[in-house]
Amino acid sequence: MKVILAAVNSKYIHSNLAIRYLKNYTKDLNYECILQEYSINDRVERIVQNIMREKPDVVGLSCYIWNIEYVLRISKLLKLIDKNITILFGGPEVSYEEASYVKEDNCDYIIEGEGEETYREFIECLLNNRQIMDVKGLYFKNEGRSVYTGKRELMDINKIIFPYEKDEDLKNKIVYYEASRGCPFNCKYCLSSTIHGVRFLNLERVKNELKYFIDNKVKLVKFVDRTFNCNHTFAYSIWKFLIEEESETTFHFEISADLLTKDEIELLSKAPKNRFQFEVGVQSTNNQVLKNINRTANFEDIKEKVNELLKIKNIQQHLDLIAGLPEEDFDSFKKSFNDLHSIEPEEIQLGFLKLLKGSSMRAEADKWGMVYSPFPPYEILKTNHISYDELVKLKMVEEMVDRYYNSGNFNLSIKYLLSKFDKPFDLYYSLSQFYYLQGYFDRNISFVDYYKILIYYNESILNSDSFVLKEIIKYEFLYHTKKKWIPDFLNKTLDKEEEKILKRGILESDYISNNREINNIRFEKFYIDIMALIEEGNVYNKKTYIMFDDKNNLVKDVTSLIEL
């Protein structure tokens, strides 16, 4: 018997945990199991062709909000081509309202919830011609009726098999890993709230498996644990292990910042730069809104711990907000955004409430006047407290935050523009309206154009002179692009004689050891003190000469070489 387990991921660089778990949990059984991974950018026809080329008996498809429409099309085409292929669905998108998928002939079987043990027994039944009805956690159609075999108890998580193979090439992938299942909290918008309790893998096992990623030089490992630091001993031990390892891998964790202890922060201060990324779900800074969604965290506690981590300057932090939560109006969301922005984390993620199947938030939709899309990902359209038009405005703000704040390419220019506004939200909102009126949202904008638009915005909307802004943008452009040329809307002010003097001065210094290394160095003249701006945030009109060392990614004030 040949089975294909297929996943349609949201991006090419993602890896799918689910199908790997299923294959490895049954690798001792006498059947052929093939994994196929695609992305939502692949053509459905290509996916179907690849599947049919293998002539499978069974096709298992992993279902999520981002791929369910693709999966349904794939399933339909497979059945039209060969009605004898058995189609199996699994995943969070079909683990609720399962009967509807079976009744409408979208598939033959659905695995509810955790899949490893159900899948194993399902395959054993097919191999040994046993009764499917004996397999708990399955939905299927029998004589026109939907049949449910009954709920399966949660498995011992330590029975799962490590999902990745020894020879698997993961260097260019974002690799997902879980050290625990479940969540101690009960947030109404999250499916983890439907399963109570947290189950942890054996600690030594986790360390051994993480060593696999380190040895294989995986670039980024994302833990899918819902609240990684809910168990102090467990989190501390893993962080300590990863800090002490020689590694090029970055590890990403979703944490509750308010749970961080003094010991943990002291330990994290020893982490090499870029070893860890933390995602902190703030969602709102309005305590009443948090109460409405069963979140117990207080923003002031979160802020205190996030600020402590920012001081050690070695961990990237992503802070999340969700628009459309019950009783959060436009002004309340603005305040939440300004509260988060005041912390100045590396990223601020603006999300929009999704009323997932099975979540208690969906069950309470009428209570809060929530209207949401009936199509995946079931995103909020309006509530009793925020209108559709207001949510659209927040979506435009989200784009500005993502392009100008989260990219990290415009930090100095955005800080300069922020000084012209009372609150951070006002800048991003104003800039988003400018983008909308100019039609920029409907065009392909180049990296250079993002800078050019800021200057146009400053002059046409803020009615400000752009002398200082252009100097700042010139620096950011040279730093982030490593180009030797400068766009026409900026002024290259360094003349050839000055460049000769600077090169000669660097060659005569101890900074570089040979003539070849000068090719990695660029110079430019500025009419503001760039280094003072970076270090102090102040603008001083002062002629300065800056050296960009591309090899070492360093910036140095070399004005003294001209003054000698």
Secondary structure, DSSP 8 states (H G I E B T S, - for coil): -EEEEEEEESSTTB--HHHHHHHHHTTTSSSEEEEEEEETTS-HHHHHHHHHHT--SEEEEE--TTTHHHHHHHHHHHHHH-TTSEEEEESGGGSSSHHHHHHTTS-SEEE-S--HHHHHHHHHHHHHT--GGGSTTEEEEETTEEEE--------GGGS---S-TT---TTSEEEE-SEEEESS--TT-GGGGSBEEEE--HHHHHHHHHHHHHTT-SEEEE--TTGGGSHHHHHHHHHHHHHS----EEEEEE-GGG--HHHHHHHTTS-TTSEEEEEEEE-S-HHHHHHTT----HHHHHHHHHHHHHHT-EEEEEEEEET-TT--HHHHHHHHHHHHHH--SEEEEEE-B--TT-HHHHTTGGGT-EE-SSTT-BEEE-SSS-HHHHHHHHHHHHHIIIIIITSSSHHHHHHHHTTSSSHHHHHHHHHHHHHHHTGGGS---HHHHHHHHHHHHHHTS----HHHHHHHHHHHHHHH--SS--TTS-----HHHHHHHHHHHHHSSS-SSGGGGGGEEEEEEEE-HHHHHHH----EEEEEEEEETTTTEEEE-HHHHH-
